[in-house]
Amino acid sequence: MTTNSEWQARKEKAMARGQGNLAPVYIERAENAELWDVEGNRYIDFGSGIAVTNTGHSNPKVKAAAIEQIEKFSHTCVMVTPYDSAVQLAEQLNELAPGNTPKKTIFVTTGAEAVENCVKIARAHTGRRGLIAFNGGFHGRTNMTMALTGKVAPYKSKFGPFPAEIYHAPFPNEYHGISVEDSLKALELLFKVEIEASDVAAIIVEPIQGEGGFYVAPPEFMQAIRALCDKHGIVMIADEIQTGFGRTGKFFCSEYSDVEPDLMTTAKGIAGGFPLAAVVGKAEIMDAPLPGGLGGTYGGSPVGCAAALAVIEVMKEENLVQRANQIGDQFIENMKNLQQQYPDRIGDVRNRGAMIAIELVQNGNADEPDADLCKALVGAAMERGLVLLSCGLYGNVIRFLPPLTISDEIIEEGLGIIAECFEELVAMHQAA
């Protein structure tokens, strides 16, 4: 048997250090919300591969759909000789997307590609150049999407220069004292001192910031952005890569604000672990690029499309959108209780459905982020068999993204591990 440490040594020799890994744990098999490594150790997964396996690891229906497709063919390129699964999936996404305006879809392979194509579509539709994103936002790791991302380390460090004509504004954040009014005033100021509104092609916004710290965009903010875009002829892009496919207790998070984006990105949970991403948008805007202007060799993989159709079927049959809210309630009740025990260390607890976070601070002060405690908690949990992910501008937010198929019993087991780790870590800090 090759051990985790042996695989890690081989990985460090064979793979670039820039593609790091959270823990030296090498997974051999996975089922629903549980993982087993090459040494036979079991882990509870509160990360879902970063919000990908919403329907659980190795979901039987998704697995069967992928196998059935592989037995037929694995690739022909949807731009050369297409297949019915891509058309069916586009039809379903057009139907599921928020709003009543007729929609169209394109398929790509990654979330970053989806964002890049939104930029292309918006510029083709408007004939304009400028793009506005928000501080703390994350939109990908390509050159364009890094430029849109509002967080330097580790995503942008050493990688510039970036494309021009990209501007950032503050994202509303009640916990850190940034109001909706503050954000909107900053946008209006941008129009005065950086770029005219008539020269802006698109504003891109996450309904909940992912890597930025799971901060929820208030409905009135999303509605104000929609109104601002309507006023100035700007394309509104909702980045639903992490918030989509039932994660937040709605199929897409934009539904909470009753807003219809012009364009919407989706990826991660769309295909249950198979690489697939899409842009869904208003048909008139989606058709702005000329034929051949959009696409990619692997975009709309037949295996990914088959898996995605099964994902949608599973979500409907098992009521996973509603299940996300139940999961969120269970986590929030537990985390609020933990916050009462450690009010000086857990500054904030927040969620939308099963997109849940706690923000770790010192002395109960939002302006004193505790990245060390966050890192220690992730490490201690892993040692006890629980996968946790961190995020946030200051690296002090624990984000919970369990599969929507997870059982209450496994949730409680994982939450118990967190409580144990917290008690141990706080005791160590006090002793020091």
C-alpha positions as CSV (number, residue, x, y, z in Angstrom):
1,M,0.0,0.0,0.0
2,T,1.2,3.5,-0.9
3,T,0.6,5.9,2.0
4,N,-0.7,9.5,2.0
5,S,2.8,10.8,2.8
6,E,4.4,8.8,0.0
7,W,1.8,10.1,-2.5
8,Q,2.4,13.6,-1.2
9,A,6.2,13.3,-1.7
10,R,5.6,12.1,-5.3
11,K,3.1,14.9,-5.9
12,E,5.6,17.6,-4.7
13,K,8.2,16.2,-7.1
14,A,5.9,15.8,-10.1
15,M,3.4,18.8,-9.8
16,A,4.1,22.5,-9.6
17,R,3.8,24.0,-6.1
18,G,1.3,26.6,-7.3
19,Q,-1.3,23.9,-7.5
20,G,-1.1,23.1,-3.8
21,N,-3.4,21.0,-1.7
22,L,-5.2,21.6,1.6
23,A,-4.0,18.4,3.2
24,P,-1.8,15.4,2.3
25,V,-4.8,13.1,2.1
26,Y,-5.3,11.0,-1.1
27,I,-8.8,9.9,-1.7
28,E,-9.4,6.4,-2.9
29,R,-13.2,6.3,-2.9
30,A,-16.2,8.5,-1.9
31,E,-19.9,8.1,-1.3
32,N,-22.4,10.8,-0.6
33,A,-20.9,12.9,2.2
34,E,-18.0,10.6,3.1
35,L,-14.5,10.1,1.8
36,W,-11.9,7.3,2.3
37,D,-8.2,7.8,1.7
38,V,-5.6,5.3,0.5
39,E,-4.9,4.3,4.1
40,G,-8.5,3.5,4.8
41,N,-9.2,6.6,6.9
42,R,-12.7,8.0,6.7
43,Y,-13.6,11.7,6.4
44,I,-16.8,13.6,6.6
45,D,-17.0,16.1,3.7
46,F,-18.2,19.6,4.6
47,G,-16.7,21.0,1.4
48,S,-18.2,19.0,-1.5
49,G,-15.1,19.6,-3.6
50,I,-15.8,23.3,-3.3
51,A,-19.5,23.2,-3.8
52,V,-19.4,20.7,-6.7
53,T,-21.0,17.5,-5.4
54,N,-24.3,19.0,-4.3
55,T,-26.0,15.7,-5.2
56,G,-23.3,13.7,-3.2
57,H,-20.2,11.8,-4.2
58,S,-20.9,9.0,-6.6
59,N,-24.6,9.7,-6.8
60,P,-26.1,6.5,-8.3
61,K,-28.3,8.2,-10.9
62,V,-25.5,10.6,-11.9
63,K,-23.0,7.8,-12.1
64,A,-25.3,5.7,-14.2
65,A,-26.0,8.5,-16.6
66,A,-22.3,9.1,-17.1
67,I,-21.5,5.4,-17.7
68,E,-24.4,5.1,-20.1
69,Q,-23.0,8.1,-22.1
70,I,-19.5,6.8,-22.0
71,E,-20.6,3.5,-23.5
72,K,-22.1,5.4,-26.5
73,F,-19.3,8.0,-27.0
74,S,-17.2,10.4,-25.0
75,H,-16.6,13.3,-27.4
76,T,-17.6,14.6,-30.8
77,C,-17.5,18.3,-30.0
78,V,-20.8,20.1,-29.7
79,M,-19.6,22.6,-32.4
80,V,-18.9,19.9,-34.9
81,T,-21.5,17.1,-34.6
82,P,-23.8,17.9,-31.6
83,Y,-25.9,15.6,-29.6
84,D,-29.4,15.7,-28.0
85,S,-28.2,15.8,-24.4
86,A,-26.7,19.3,-24.9
87,V,-30.0,20.6,-26.4
88,Q,-32.1,19.0,-23.6
89,L,-29.8,20.5,-21.0
90,A,-29.9,24.0,-22.6
91,E,-33.7,23.8,-22.7
92,Q,-33.8,22.9,-19.0
93,L,-31.4,25.6,-17.9
94,N,-33.3,28.2,-19.9
95,E,-36.4,27.1,-18.1
96,L,-34.8,27.1,-14.6
97,A,-33.0,30.5,-15.0
98,P,-34.7,33.4,-13.1
99,G,-37.1,35.6,-15.0
100,N,-39.6,35.2,-17.9
101,T,-37.5,36.7,-20.7
102,P,-36.7,34.1,-23.4
103,K,-33.3,32.5,-22.7
104,K,-30.5,30.8,-24.6
105,T,-27.5,28.9,-23.3
106,I,-23.9,28.1,-24.3
107,F,-21.7,25.4,-22.8
108,V,-18.0,25.7,-21.8
109,T,-15.9,23.7,-19.4
110,T,-15.0,25.8,-16.4
111,G,-16.5,28.7,-14.4
112,A,-13.7,31.0,-15.5
113,E,-14.6,30.3,-19.1
114,A,-18.2,31.1,-18.4
115,V,-17.2,34.5,-17.0
116,E,-14.9,35.2,-19.9
117,N,-17.7,34.4,-22.3
118,C,-20.1,36.7,-20.4
119,V,-17.6,39.5,-21.0
120,K,-17.4,38.7,-24.7
121,I,-21.2,38.6,-25.0
122,A,-21.7,41.8,-23.1
123,R,-19.1,43.7,-25.2
124,A,-20.6,42.3,-28.4
125,H,-24.1,43.3,-27.3
126,T,-23.2,46.8,-26.1
127,G,-20.2,47.8,-28.2
128,R,-18.7,49.1,-25.0
129,R,-15.4,48.3,-23.2
130,G,-15.7,48.8,-19.4
131,L,-16.4,46.2,-16.7
132,I,-17.3,46.7,-13.1
133,A,-16.8,44.1,-10.4
134,F,-16.7,44.2,-6.6
135,N,-14.1,44.1,-3.9
136,G,-13.8,40.6,-2.5
137,G,-15.4,39.0,-5.5
138,F,-13.9,35.9,-7.1
139,H,-14.5,35.1,-10.8
140,G,-11.7,32.7,-11.8
141,R,-8.0,32.2,-12.5
142,T,-7.6,33.2,-16.2
143,N,-6.1,36.6,-16.9
144,M,-9.4,38.3,-17.5
145,T,-11.2,36.7,-14.5
146,M,-8.2,37.4,-12.2
147,A,-8.6,41.1,-13.2
148,L,-12.3,40.9,-12.3
149,T,-11.5,39.2,-9.0
150,G,-11.3,41.6,-6.0
151,K,-8.8,39.6,-3.9
152,V,-5.0,39.7,-4.5
153,A,-3.5,36.8,-2.5
154,P,-3.2,34.1,-3.7
155,Y,-5.2,34.6,-6.9
156,K,-3.5,37.6,-8.5
157,S,-0.1,37.8,-6.8
158,K,2.8,37.8,-9.3
159,F,0.5,37.3,-12.3
160,G,0.0,40.8,-13.7
161,P,-0.4,42.9,-15.8
162,F,-4.1,42.4,-16.1
163,P,-6.5,43.7,-18.8
164,A,-7.5,47.3,-18.7
165,E,-10.9,48.9,-18.3
166,I,-11.9,46.9,-15.2
167,Y,-13.0,48.8,-12.1
168,H,-14.0,47.7,-8.6
169,A,-16.5,49.0,-6.1
170,P,-17.1,48.1,-2.5
171,F,-19.5,45.1,-1.9
172,P,-22.2,45.8,0.8
173,N,-21.1,44.1,4.0
174,E,-23.2,44.9,7.1
175,Y,-20.8,43.1,9.5
176,H,-17.9,45.2,8.3
177,G,-19.9,48.5,8.2
178,I,-20.4,48.8,4.4
179,S,-24.0,49.6,3.7
180,V,-25.9,49.2,0.4
181,E,-25.9,53.0,0.2
182,D,-22.1,53.1,0.5
183,S,-21.7,50.6,-2.4
184,L,-24.1,52.5,-4.6
185,K,-22.5,55.8,-3.9
186,A,-19.1,54.3,-4.8
187,L,-20.6,53.1,-8.1
188,E,-21.9,56.5,-8.9
189,L,-18.5,58.0,-8.0
190,L,-16.9,55.5,-10.5
191,F,-19.1,57.0,-13.2
192,K,-17.8,60.4,-12.3
193,V,-14.1,59.8,-11.9
194,E,-13.2,56.6,-13.7
195,I,-15.5,55.7,-16.6
196,E,-18.8,57.0,-17.9
197,A,-21.8,54.8,-17.4
198,S,-22.4,54.9,-21.1
199,D,-19.0,53.2,-21.7
200,V,-19.7,50.3,-19.3
201,A,-20.5,47.0,-20.9
202,A,-21.3,45.0,-17.8
203,I,-21.5,44.8,-14.0
204,I,-20.7,41.4,-12.6
205,V,-21.8,40.5,-9.1
206,E,-22.0,37.3,-7.0
207,P,-25.4,37.1,-5.1
208,I,-23.2,35.7,-2.3
209,Q,-19.5,36.2,-2.4
210,G,-17.7,32.8,-2.4
211,E,-14.0,33.1,-1.9
212,G,-14.6,36.6,-0.5
213,G,-16.2,35.3,2.7
214,F,-19.8,34.2,2.1
215,Y,-21.2,37.7,2.4
216,V,-24.8,37.8,1.2
217,A,-25.8,40.6,-1.2
218,P,-29.0,42.2,0.2
219,P,-32.0,41.9,-2.1
220,E,-32.2,45.7,-2.3
221,F,-28.7,45.9,-3.5
222,M,-29.3,43.4,-6.3
223,Q,-32.5,45.3,-7.2
224,A,-30.5,48.5,-7.3
225,I,-27.9,47.0,-9.6
226,R,-30.6,45.8,-11.9
227,A,-32.2,49.3,-11.9
228,L,-28.8,50.9,-12.5
229,C,-28.1,48.6,-15.4
230,D,-31.5,49.2,-16.9
231,K,-31.0,53.0,-16.6
232,H,-27.6,53.0,-18.4
233,G,-28.0,50.1,-20.8
234,I,-25.4,48.0,-18.9
235,V,-25.5,44.2,-19.0
236,M,-26.0,42.7,-15.5
237,I,-24.1,39.5,-15.0
238,A,-24.9,37.3,-12.0
239,D,-22.0,34.9,-11.1
240,E,-23.9,31.9,-9.8
241,I,-21.0,29.4,-10.1
242,Q,-20.9,28.7,-6.4
243,T,-24.4,29.8,-5.4
244,G,-26.3,27.8,-8.1
245,F,-27.9,24.4,-8.3
246,G,-29.8,24.5,-5.1
247,R,-26.9,25.4,-2.8
248,T,-28.7,28.4,-1.3
249,G,-32.2,27.1,-0.9
250,K,-33.3,28.4,-4.3
251,F,-32.3,26.8,-7.5
252,F,-30.4,30.0,-8.3
253,C,-29.6,32.6,-5.6
254,S,-30.8,35.6,-7.7
255,E,-34.3,34.4,-7.0
256,Y,-34.1,35.7,-3.4
257,S,-34.0,39.3,-4.8
258,D,-36.6,38.7,-7.5
259,V,-34.0,39.9,-10.0
260,E,-33.6,38.6,-13.6
261,P,-29.9,39.0,-14.6
262,D,-29.1,39.6,-18.3
263,L,-26.5,36.9,-18.2
264,M,-25.8,34.2,-15.6
265,T,-22.8,31.8,-15.1
266,T,-23.2,28.4,-13.7
267,A,-20.7,25.6,-13.1
268,K,-19.5,23.6,-10.0
269,G,-22.7,21.8,-8.9
270,I,-24.1,21.6,-12.4
271,A,-22.8,18.1,-13.3
272,G,-22.2,16.3,-10.0
273,G,-18.4,16.4,-10.4
274,F,-18.0,16.2,-14.2
275,P,-16.3,19.3,-15.8
276,L,-19.1,21.5,-17.2
277,A,-20.1,25.1,-17.1
278,A,-22.6,27.3,-18.9
279,V,-23.7,30.9,-19.6
280,V,-27.5,31.3,-19.6
281,G,-28.9,34.6,-20.6
282,K,-31.5,36.7,-22.4
283,A,-31.8,35.4,-25.9
284,E,-31.3,38.8,-27.6
285,I,-28.1,39.4,-25.7
286,M,-26.8,35.8,-26.0
287,D,-27.1,36.1,-29.8
288,A,-25.0,39.2,-30.1
289,P,-21.7,37.3,-31.0
290,L,-21.4,36.0,-34.5
291,P,-21.6,32.3,-35.3
292,G,-18.2,30.7,-34.2
293,G,-17.5,33.5,-31.8
294,L,-18.3,31.4,-28.8
295,G,-17.4,27.8,-27.9
296,G,-14.5,25.5,-27.2
297,T,-13.3,22.0,-28.0
298,Y,-14.6,20.5,-24.7
299,G,-17.5,22.8,-24.0
300,G,-20.7,20.9,-23.5
301,S,-19.0,17.5,-22.9
302,P,-21.6,14.8,-23.7
303,V,-20.6,13.0,-20.4
304,G,-21.0,16.3,-18.5
305,C,-24.4,17.0,-20.2
306,A,-25.7,13.6,-19.4
307,A,-24.6,13.9,-15.8
308,A,-26.1,17.4,-15.5
309,L,-29.5,16.1,-16.7
310,A,-29.3,13.4,-14.0
311,V,-28.4,16.1,-11.4
312,I,-31.5,18.1,-12.2
313,E,-33.6,15.0,-12.0
314,V,-32.1,14.0,-8.7
315,M,-32.6,17.5,-7.3
316,K,-36.3,17.5,-8.2
317,E,-37.0,14.0,-7.1
318,E,-35.3,14.3,-3.8
319,N,-36.4,18.0,-3.1
320,L,-32.7,19.0,-2.6
321,V,-33.5,22.7,-2.9
322,Q,-35.7,22.5,0.1
323,R,-33.2,20.2,1.8
324,A,-30.6,23.0,1.5
325,N,-32.7,25.1,3.8
326,Q,-33.0,22.3,6.3
327,I,-29.3,21.8,6.3
328,G,-28.7,25.5,6.8
329,D,-31.1,25.6,9.8
330,Q,-29.3,22.7,11.4
331,F,-25.9,24.3,11.0
332,I,-27.0,27.7,12.0
333,E,-28.6,26.5,15.2
334,N,-25.5,24.7,16.2
335,M,-23.1,27.5,15.2
336,K,-25.1,30.1,17.1
337,N,-24.8,27.9,20.2
338,L,-21.1,27.6,19.6
339,Q,-20.9,31.4,19.2
340,Q,-22.6,31.9,22.5
341,Q,-19.8,29.8,24.1
342,Y,-17.1,31.7,22.3
343,P,-18.4,35.2,21.6
344,D,-14.9,36.6,21.5
345,R,-13.8,34.1,18.8
346,I,-16.8,33.7,16.5
347,G,-17.8,37.2,15.3
348,D,-20.5,36.3,12.9
349,V,-22.6,33.3,11.7
350,R,-24.4,33.6,8.4
351,N,-26.0,31.6,5.6
352,R,-28.3,31.2,2.7
353,G,-29.5,27.7,2.7
354,A,-26.6,25.3,2.7
355,M,-24.0,28.0,2.0
356,I,-22.9,28.6,5.6
357,A,-20.1,30.5,7.2
358,I,-18.6,31.5,10.6
359,E,-16.2,34.4,10.8
360,L,-13.4,34.0,13.3
361,V,-12.1,37.1,15.1
362,Q,-10.1,38.2,18.2
363,N,-11.8,39.9,21.1
364,G,-15.2,39.8,19.4
365,N,-14.0,42.5,17.1
366,A,-14.8,42.4,13.4
367,D,-11.7,44.4,12.7
368,E,-9.4,41.8,14.3
369,P,-9.6,38.8,11.9
370,D,-8.2,35.6,13.3
371,A,-6.6,33.8,10.4
372,D,-4.4,31.7,12.7
373,L,-7.4,30.2,14.5
374,C,-9.1,29.5,11.1
375,K,-6.1,27.7,9.8
376,A,-5.7,25.7,13.0
377,L,-9.4,24.7,13.0
378,V,-9.2,23.4,9.4
379,G,-6.1,21.4,10.3
380,A,-7.5,20.0,13.6
381,A,-10.7,19.0,11.9
382,M,-8.9,17.2,9.2
383,E,-6.9,15.2,11.7
384,R,-10.2,14.1,13.3
385,G,-11.7,13.2,9.9
386,L,-13.6,16.3,8.9
387,V,-13.0,18.3,5.7
388,L,-13.4,22.0,6.2
389,L,-12.7,24.9,3.8
390,S,-11.7,28.5,4.6
391,C,-12.1,31.7,2.7
392,G,-12.4,35.4,3.1
393,L,-10.2,38.4,2.3
394,Y,-8.3,37.8,5.6
395,G,-8.4,34.1,5.6
396,N,-10.6,34.0,8.7
397,V,-13.9,32.5,7.5
398,I,-14.8,28.9,7.7
399,R,-17.3,28.0,5.0
400,F,-19.6,25.0,5.1
401,L,-20.6,23.4,1.8
402,P,-21.9,19.9,2.6
403,P,-23.6,17.8,-0.1
404,L,-27.3,18.5,-0.1
405,T,-27.8,14.7,0.2
406,I,-26.0,14.5,3.6
407,S,-27.9,12.9,6.5
408,D,-28.7,14.7,9.7
409,E,-26.7,12.1,11.6
410,I,-23.5,12.8,9.7
411,I,-24.0,16.5,10.0
412,E,-24.3,16.1,13.8
413,E,-21.1,14.0,13.8
414,G,-19.2,16.7,11.9
415,L,-20.6,19.5,14.1
416,G,-19.4,17.5,17.1
417,I,-15.9,17.4,15.7
418,I,-15.9,21.2,15.2
419,A,-17.0,21.7,18.8
420,E,-14.2,19.4,20.1
421,C,-11.6,21.2,18.0
422,F,-12.8,24.6,19.1
423,E,-12.6,23.6,22.8
424,E,-9.1,22.3,22.4
425,L,-7.8,25.2,20.3
426,V,-9.3,27.9,22.6
427,A,-7.8,26.0,25.7
428,M,-4.4,26.0,24.0
429,H,-4.6,29.7,23.3
430,Q,-5.6,30.5,26.9
431,A,-2.7,28.3,28.2
432,A,-0.3,30.1,26.0
